[in-house]
Amino acid sequence: MGITSALSISRSGLAVVEKRAEITAGNIANADNPVHTRKTALQATDAAGGVRVTGIRREIDAAVERLFRVEQARAGRQEAIASGLELYTTRLGQPGAGTSLTDRIADLRSAFTQLANAPELPAAQTGVLMASESLVRELNDTADALDEARALTHERIGASVATLNSGLMRLAELNGRIPKAGSGTDLEAALLDEAAALVDQLSEVADLHVVSDASGRLSIYTAGGTELLADRNRRTISFDEVSGMLLADGVDITPGRPGERGFAEGKLAGQIELLNAVFPRMQLQLDETARALIEEFSAADASLTPGATGLFVERGNAGLPASTDDLASRIGVNDAVRPEAGGFLWRLRDGVGAIAPGAASDATQPNAFVDIFETTHGFDALAGLGNNVTIGQFVAGLVADQQQTRVSAQQRQETLLASAASIEAVRSGISGVNLDDELQRLVEIEQAYAANSQVIRSLTEMLDTLLAAF
């Protein structure tokens, strides 16, 4: 090997050492940066025996990344359901806490029992009125709380859709820049890091299928296969509040809709599930409670003419309700028994339709009202709480079912987050920066630098000696 060749090889070695030092320093500087992926230099030997850096490799495992994003999306869906129900179920209360619908039903039953035992006492009649009004307020307030939860979920869907659209827009921009950055360059690696971080962010919103081509450009699909991004072309996501449909430039990608190629997991899937399935079921359960109270207390009241309403009414309607939609927010106590509205308390003993007071000791009608709580009634099977149960059983099932929906989602979320954390630990071991390893590489780089420098120094001294001999 000639002196010139040896110098060239050593100089190439120093250039590689310089690049390796730059990359390692970047890893160390970004050790706490969650967007940064650990990088290493790719080296090759040329025909003259020298070395060169052929590119920069991002240390990733595509299978682990895909698994992490799937778990993250699944946890996001459960988190959306749990957080969407949190305030509502707090308002709903727990059985036995003294503030839930089950407690109000129990209070009304107890008040009627006391009235049946002492029908002549105004205090017993007042107790029934107070318990009736408390039950109505509880139903009204619970229905209002459900409406608030629904409105909040609409806002969150808007935010999720905006996040998805802005992320797809940025990924489209990155798809235009990545091929121009040059294969294996620092810029390409930085752009790919940004794209990966964006996909991580979007995977919390929706479960996405990501495909990368040879140039690093990403194509994004829904889990069901609908294309959202190809090269720089993207679809715009929108949500139709009237139909409950999620659309991608008019293509139906609504989560949970059979036959559509949409999402299955992610916050957006959970939020839409709340609007399209969970809230309607809960609303139906509340409305069925209101319907049963109106119809059963009307049927048990012997003083009423056909079609008239009894103790409980639909506000603004003298007859039986024509529709049960949102009835829980419209139920009220009949003015005929409310003194402040011109009614009379004795009608709670003699019947809401009674024209004049009956015998003070007659407990026939109060006992008929007590029987309502002992008798099974028909309920809509779609409410999912049994179609032939007592009112007390139905309401107890309502509270338990709605509370359990939130608790189950929260428990599943915690399990999935633990799973995602385990996968993230594996992912971090592959893609994350270990400072001890990077410092060890710096020692190796220093040694390589010293070795190449020593060769150049020796060759320089040899040249100086040769020149001095002439």
C-alpha positions as CSV (number, residue, x, y, z in Angstrom):
1,M,0.0,0.0,0.0
2,G,1.4,3.4,-0.9
3,I,1.6,6.4,1.3
4,T,-1.1,8.2,-0.7
5,S,-3.5,5.3,-0.4
6,A,-2.8,5.0,3.3
7,L,-3.5,8.7,3.8
8,S,-6.7,8.5,1.8
9,I,-8.0,5.5,3.8
10,S,-7.2,7.3,7.1
11,R,-8.9,10.5,5.9
12,S,-12.0,8.5,5.0
13,G,-11.9,6.9,8.4
14,L,-11.8,10.3,10.1
15,A,-14.8,11.4,8.0
16,V,-16.7,8.4,9.1
17,V,-15.7,9.0,12.7
18,E,-16.9,12.6,12.4
19,K,-20.3,11.5,11.1
20,R,-20.7,8.8,13.8
21,A,-19.8,11.3,16.5
22,E,-22.4,13.7,15.1
23,I,-25.1,11.0,15.1
24,T,-24.2,9.8,18.6
25,A,-24.2,13.4,19.9
26,G,-27.6,13.9,18.4
27,N,-28.9,10.7,20.1
28,I,-27.6,11.9,23.4
29,A,-29.0,15.4,23.0
30,N,-32.4,13.9,22.2
31,A,-32.5,11.2,24.8
32,D,-35.6,12.7,26.4
33,N,-37.3,13.7,23.2
34,P,-40.2,11.3,22.6
35,V,-40.2,12.1,18.9
36,H,-36.6,11.1,18.4
37,T,-35.7,7.6,17.1
38,R,-32.2,6.3,17.8
39,K,-30.0,6.6,14.7
40,T,-26.9,4.7,13.6
41,A,-24.6,5.2,10.7
42,L,-24.4,2.7,7.8
43,Q,-20.9,2.2,6.6
44,A,-19.4,0.6,3.5
45,T,-15.9,-0.1,2.2
46,D,-15.0,1.3,-1.2
47,A,-12.7,-0.2,-3.9
48,A,-9.7,1.7,-2.6
49,G,-10.0,0.2,0.8
50,G,-11.5,3.4,2.4
51,V,-14.7,3.6,4.3
52,R,-17.7,5.9,3.9
53,V,-21.1,6.5,5.5
54,T,-23.8,5.3,3.1
55,G,-26.8,6.4,5.1
56,I,-28.5,6.9,8.4
57,R,-30.6,4.1,9.8
58,R,-33.5,4.7,12.2
59,E,-33.6,1.8,14.6
60,I,-37.2,0.7,14.5
61,D,-39.2,-2.5,14.5
62,A,-42.3,-2.1,12.3
63,A,-44.2,-5.0,14.0
64,V,-43.7,-3.6,17.5
65,E,-44.7,-0.1,16.3
66,R,-47.9,-1.5,14.7
67,L,-48.8,-3.5,17.8
68,F,-48.2,-0.5,20.1
69,R,-50.5,1.7,17.9
70,V,-53.2,-1.0,17.9
71,E,-53.2,-1.2,21.7
72,Q,-53.1,2.6,21.9
73,A,-56.2,2.9,19.7
74,R,-58.0,0.2,21.7
75,A,-57.3,2.1,25.0
76,G,-58.3,5.3,23.3
77,R,-61.8,3.9,22.5
78,Q,-62.4,2.8,26.1
79,E,-61.0,6.1,27.5
80,A,-63.5,8.0,25.3
81,I,-66.4,5.9,26.7
82,A,-65.3,6.2,30.3
83,S,-64.6,9.9,30.2
84,G,-67.7,10.6,28.2
85,L,-69.8,9.0,30.9
86,E,-67.9,10.3,33.9
87,L,-69.9,13.4,34.7
88,Y,-73.2,11.8,33.8
89,T,-72.8,8.8,36.0
90,T,-71.6,11.0,38.9
91,R,-74.9,12.8,38.6
92,L,-76.8,9.5,38.3
93,G,-75.4,8.4,41.6
94,Q,-75.1,4.9,43.2
95,P,-77.9,2.9,44.7
96,G,-78.2,3.5,48.4
97,A,-76.3,6.8,48.3
98,G,-79.6,8.7,49.0
99,T,-79.5,10.7,45.7
100,S,-80.1,8.2,42.9
101,L,-83.3,7.2,41.1
102,T,-83.5,4.0,43.1
103,D,-83.6,6.0,46.3
104,R,-86.3,8.2,44.9
105,I,-88.4,5.2,43.9
106,A,-87.9,3.7,47.3
107,D,-88.9,7.0,48.9
108,L,-92.1,7.2,46.9
109,R,-93.0,3.7,47.8
110,S,-92.4,4.4,51.5
111,A,-94.5,7.6,51.3
112,F,-97.5,5.7,49.7
113,T,-97.2,3.0,52.4
114,Q,-97.4,5.6,55.1
115,L,-100.4,7.2,53.4
116,A,-102.1,3.8,53.2
117,N,-101.6,3.4,56.9
118,A,-102.8,6.9,57.8
119,P,-104.8,8.2,54.8
120,E,-106.4,10.9,56.9
121,L,-103.2,12.7,57.8
122,P,-102.2,15.7,55.8
123,A,-98.6,15.1,56.7
124,A,-98.8,11.7,54.9
125,Q,-100.3,13.3,51.9
126,T,-97.7,16.0,51.8
127,G,-95.0,13.2,52.1
128,V,-96.3,11.6,48.9
129,L,-96.3,14.9,47.1
130,M,-92.8,15.7,48.2
131,A,-91.6,12.2,47.2
132,S,-93.3,12.5,43.8
133,E,-91.8,15.8,43.1
134,S,-88.3,14.6,44.2
135,L,-88.6,11.6,41.8
136,V,-89.7,13.9,38.9
137,R,-86.8,16.3,39.6
138,E,-84.4,13.4,39.7
139,L,-85.6,12.1,36.3
140,N,-85.5,15.6,34.8
141,D,-82.0,16.3,36.1
142,T,-80.7,12.9,35.1
143,A,-82.1,13.4,31.6
144,D,-80.5,16.9,31.5
145,A,-77.2,15.5,32.5
146,L,-77.4,12.9,29.7
147,D,-78.1,15.8,27.3
148,E,-75.0,17.6,28.6
149,A,-72.9,14.4,28.1
150,R,-74.2,14.1,24.6
151,A,-73.3,17.8,23.8
152,L,-69.8,17.3,25.3
153,T,-69.3,14.2,23.2
154,H,-70.3,16.2,20.0
155,E,-67.6,18.7,20.9
156,R,-65.0,16.0,21.4
157,I,-65.9,14.4,18.1
158,G,-65.3,17.7,16.5
159,A,-61.9,17.9,18.1
160,S,-61.0,14.4,17.1
161,V,-62.0,15.0,13.5
162,A,-60.0,18.2,13.5
163,T,-56.9,16.3,14.9
164,L,-57.3,13.6,12.2
165,N,-57.7,16.1,9.4
166,S,-54.7,18.2,10.5
167,G,-52.6,15.1,10.9
168,L,-53.4,13.8,7.5
169,M,-52.7,17.2,6.0
170,R,-49.3,17.3,7.6
171,L,-48.5,13.7,6.6
172,A,-49.4,14.7,3.0
173,E,-46.9,17.6,3.2
174,L,-44.3,15.2,4.6
175,N,-44.9,12.8,1.8
176,G,-43.9,15.6,-0.6
177,R,-40.7,16.4,1.3
178,I,-39.4,13.0,2.2
179,P,-38.4,11.8,-1.3
180,K,-36.7,15.1,-1.9
181,A,-34.6,14.9,1.3
182,G,-32.4,12.2,-0.2
183,S,-32.2,8.6,1.0
184,G,-30.2,8.1,4.2
185,T,-29.8,11.8,4.9
186,D,-30.2,13.6,8.2
187,L,-33.1,15.5,6.8
188,E,-34.9,12.3,5.7
189,A,-34.4,10.7,9.1
190,A,-35.8,13.8,10.9
191,L,-38.8,13.9,8.5
192,L,-39.5,10.2,9.1
193,D,-39.3,10.8,12.9
194,E,-41.9,13.5,12.6
195,A,-44.2,11.3,10.4
196,A,-43.9,8.4,12.9
197,A,-44.8,10.7,15.8
198,L,-47.8,12.0,13.9
199,V,-49.0,8.5,13.2
200,D,-48.6,7.7,16.9
201,Q,-50.8,10.7,17.8
202,L,-53.4,9.8,15.2
203,S,-53.5,6.2,16.4
204,E,-55.0,7.4,19.7
205,V,-57.9,8.9,17.6
206,A,-58.4,6.1,15.2
207,D,-56.9,2.7,14.4
208,L,-55.0,3.3,11.2
209,H,-53.3,0.9,8.8
210,V,-50.0,2.5,7.7
211,V,-48.0,1.4,4.6
212,S,-44.6,2.9,3.7
213,D,-43.1,2.7,0.2
214,A,-39.4,2.5,-0.7
215,S,-39.0,6.3,-0.7
216,G,-40.5,6.6,2.9
217,R,-43.8,8.0,1.8
218,L,-46.8,6.8,3.9
219,S,-50.2,5.6,2.8
220,I,-52.9,5.6,5.4
221,Y,-56.0,3.4,5.5
222,T,-58.8,2.8,8.0
223,A,-58.7,-0.5,9.7
224,G,-61.5,-1.5,7.3
225,G,-59.4,-0.6,4.3
226,T,-60.7,2.8,3.2
227,E,-57.8,4.9,1.8
228,L,-57.3,8.2,3.6
229,L,-53.9,9.2,2.3
230,A,-51.9,8.3,-0.8
231,D,-48.8,10.3,-1.7
232,R,-50.0,13.9,-1.3
233,N,-53.7,13.2,-1.8
234,R,-55.9,12.9,1.3
235,R,-59.5,12.6,2.1
236,T,-61.2,15.1,4.4
237,I,-63.0,13.5,7.4
238,S,-66.4,14.9,8.5
239,F,-69.1,14.0,11.0
240,D,-72.8,14.3,10.3
241,E,-74.5,15.1,13.6
242,V,-78.0,14.4,12.3
243,S,-77.3,10.9,10.9
244,G,-74.4,10.0,13.2
245,M,-72.2,9.1,10.2
246,L,-68.5,9.6,9.9
247,L,-67.5,10.3,6.3
248,A,-64.3,10.5,4.3
249,D,-65.1,12.7,1.3
250,G,-68.6,11.2,1.3
251,V,-67.4,7.6,1.9
252,D,-69.1,6.1,5.0
253,I,-66.4,5.1,7.5
254,T,-68.7,5.1,10.6
255,P,-67.2,2.9,13.4
256,G,-69.2,-0.1,14.3
257,R,-71.5,0.1,11.2
258,P,-71.7,-3.4,9.6
259,G,-70.6,-3.5,5.9
260,E,-68.7,-0.2,6.1
261,R,-64.9,0.0,5.9
262,G,-64.3,2.3,8.8
263,F,-62.7,2.4,12.2
264,A,-63.1,-0.1,15.0
265,E,-60.9,1.5,17.7
266,G,-59.6,4.9,18.9
267,K,-61.2,7.8,20.7
268,L,-63.3,8.7,17.7
269,A,-64.8,5.2,17.6
270,G,-65.6,5.4,21.3
271,Q,-67.1,8.9,21.0
272,I,-69.3,7.8,18.1
273,E,-70.3,4.6,19.9
274,L,-71.5,6.8,22.8
275,L,-73.7,8.9,20.5
276,N,-75.0,6.1,18.3
277,A,-75.4,3.3,20.8
278,V,-74.7,4.0,24.5
279,F,-76.6,7.3,24.9
280,P,-79.7,6.2,23.0
281,R,-79.9,3.0,25.2
282,M,-79.5,5.1,28.4
283,Q,-82.1,7.6,27.1
284,L,-84.5,4.8,26.4
285,Q,-84.1,3.4,29.9
286,L,-84.9,6.8,31.4
287,D,-87.8,7.4,29.1
288,E,-89.2,3.9,29.8
289,T,-89.1,4.8,33.5
290,A,-91.1,8.0,32.9
291,R,-93.6,6.2,30.7
292,A,-94.2,3.4,33.2
293,L,-94.8,6.0,36.0
294,I,-97.3,7.9,33.9
295,E,-99.1,4.9,32.5
296,E,-99.2,2.7,35.6
297,F,-100.3,5.5,38.0
298,S,-103.0,6.4,35.5
299,A,-104.1,2.8,35.2
300,A,-104.2,2.3,39.0
301,D,-106.3,5.5,39.6
302,A,-110.0,4.5,39.8
303,S,-111.1,8.2,39.8
304,L,-109.8,8.9,36.2
305,T,-111.8,8.9,33.0
306,P,-110.3,6.9,30.1
307,G,-107.3,8.6,28.5
308,A,-106.8,10.9,31.5
309,T,-103.5,11.1,33.3
310,G,-102.9,10.5,37.0
311,L,-100.3,11.5,39.5
312,F,-97.5,11.8,36.9
313,V,-98.0,13.6,33.6
314,E,-96.2,14.8,30.5
315,R,-95.9,18.6,31.2
316,G,-98.2,20.5,28.9
317,N,-100.2,17.5,28.0
318,A,-103.5,16.5,29.7
319,G,-103.6,13.1,28.2
320,L,-101.3,10.1,27.9
321,P,-98.0,10.9,26.0
322,A,-98.1,10.2,22.3
323,S,-94.4,9.7,22.2
324,T,-91.8,8.5,24.8
325,D,-88.9,10.3,23.1
326,D,-87.1,12.4,25.7
327,L,-90.1,11.8,28.1
328,A,-87.8,11.7,31.1
329,S,-87.1,15.4,30.7
330,R,-90.9,16.3,30.3
331,I,-92.4,14.3,33.1
332,G,-94.0,16.3,35.9
333,V,-96.4,16.0,38.8
334,N,-100.1,16.6,38.0
335,D,-101.2,20.1,39.1
336,A,-104.4,18.5,40.4
337,V,-102.5,17.4,43.6
338,R,-100.3,20.5,44.0
339,P,-101.8,23.2,46.3
340,E,-99.6,25.9,44.8
341,A,-101.1,25.2,41.4
342,G,-104.7,25.2,42.7
343,G,-104.8,21.4,43.4
344,F,-105.6,19.4,46.5
345,L,-103.5,17.0,48.6
346,W,-106.6,14.8,49.4
347,R,-106.6,13.7,45.8
348,L,-103.5,11.6,46.6
349,R,-105.8,9.6,48.9
350,D,-109.0,9.7,46.9
351,G,-107.6,9.7,43.3
352,V,-106.3,12.5,41.1
353,G,-109.6,12.7,39.2
354,A,-111.8,12.9,42.4
355,I,-114.1,15.9,42.4
356,A,-114.7,16.0,46.2
357,P,-113.0,14.5,49.2
358,G,-113.9,11.0,50.1
359,A,-113.9,9.2,53.5
360,A,-110.8,10.3,55.4
361,S,-110.0,6.8,56.5
362,D,-110.4,5.2,53.1
363,A,-107.1,3.6,52.1
364,T,-108.4,1.8,49.0
365,Q,-106.7,4.1,46.5
366,P,-103.4,4.5,48.4
367,N,-103.2,0.7,48.6
368,A,-103.8,0.5,44.8
369,F,-100.8,2.8,44.4
370,V,-98.6,0.7,46.7
371,D,-99.5,-2.3,44.5
372,I,-97.8,-0.6,41.6
373,F,-94.5,-1.1,43.2
374,E,-95.2,-4.8,43.8
375,T,-96.5,-5.6,40.3
376,T,-94.4,-6.4,37.3
377,H,-94.9,-4.2,34.2
378,G,-94.0,-4.4,30.5
379,F,-90.9,-2.5,29.4
380,D,-89.3,-2.1,26.0
381,A,-86.9,-5.0,25.4
382,L,-84.5,-2.7,23.7
383,A,-83.8,-1.1,27.0
384,G,-82.0,-4.3,27.9
385,L,-83.3,-4.5,31.5
386,G,-86.0,-7.1,31.2
387,N,-89.4,-6.6,29.7
388,N,-91.5,-7.8,32.7
389,V,-90.2,-6.5,36.0
390,T,-91.3,-4.2,38.8
391,I,-90.6,-0.5,38.5
392,G,-88.1,-0.7,41.3
393,Q,-86.3,-3.6,39.6
394,F,-86.2,-1.7,36.3
395,V,-84.8,1.4,37.9
396,A,-82.2,-0.5,39.9
397,G,-81.2,-2.3,36.7
398,L,-81.0,1.1,35.0
399,V,-78.6,2.6,37.5
400,A,-76.5,-0.6,37.7
401,D,-76.3,-1.0,33.9
402,Q,-75.3,2.6,33.3
403,Q,-72.7,2.7,36.1
404,Q,-71.3,-0.6,34.9
405,T,-70.9,0.7,31.4
406,R,-68.5,3.4,32.6
407,V,-66.7,1.1,35.1
408,S,-66.2,-1.6,32.5
409,A,-64.8,0.9,30.0
410,Q,-62.5,2.3,32.6
411,Q,-61.3,-1.2,33.7
412,R,-60.7,-2.2,30.1
413,Q,-58.8,1.1,29.5
414,E,-56.5,0.4,32.4
415,T,-55.8,-3.1,31.1
416,L,-55.1,-1.9,27.6
417,L,-52.9,1.0,28.9
418,A,-50.8,-1.5,30.9
419,S,-50.5,-3.6,27.7
420,A,-49.5,-0.6,25.7
421,A,-46.9,0.4,28.3
422,S,-45.4,-3.1,28.1
423,I,-45.1,-2.8,24.3
424,E,-43.8,0.7,24.6
425,A,-41.0,-0.6,26.9
426,V,-40.0,-3.1,24.2
427,R,-40.3,-0.4,21.5
428,S,-38.1,2.0,23.6
429,G,-35.5,-0.7,24.0
430,I,-35.3,-0.9,20.2
431,S,-35.8,2.8,19.2
432,G,-35.0,4.7,22.3
433,V,-31.7,6.2,23.4
434,N,-29.7,4.4,26.1
435,L,-27.2,6.9,27.4
436,D,-24.8,4.2,28.6
437,D,-24.7,2.7,25.2
438,E,-24.2,6.0,23.5
439,L,-21.4,7.0,25.8
440,Q,-19.8,3.7,25.1
441,R,-20.0,4.4,21.4
442,L,-18.4,7.8,22.0
443,V,-15.4,5.9,23.6
444,E,-15.2,3.7,20.5
445,I,-15.4,6.7,18.3
446,E,-12.6,8.4,20.2
447,Q,-10.5,5.3,19.9
448,A,-11.1,5.2,16.1
449,Y,-10.3,8.8,15.8
450,A,-7.1,8.3,17.7
451,A,-6.1,5.4,15.6
452,N,-6.7,7.2,12.3
453,S,-5.0,10.3,13.6
454,Q,-2.0,8.3,14.6
455,V,-1.7,6.7,11.1
456,I,-1.9,10.2,9.5
457,R,0.7,11.5,12.0
458,S,3.0,8.6,11.2
459,L,2.6,9.0,7.5
460,T,3.2,12.8,7.8
461,E,6.4,12.1,9.7
462,M,7.5,9.6,7.1
463,L,6.9,12.1,4.3
464,D,8.8,14.8,6.2
465,T,11.8,12.4,6.6
466,L,11.8,11.5,3.0
467,L,11.6,15.2,1.9
468,A,14.4,16.0,4.3
469,A,16.6,13.3,2.7
470,F,16.6,15.2,-0.7
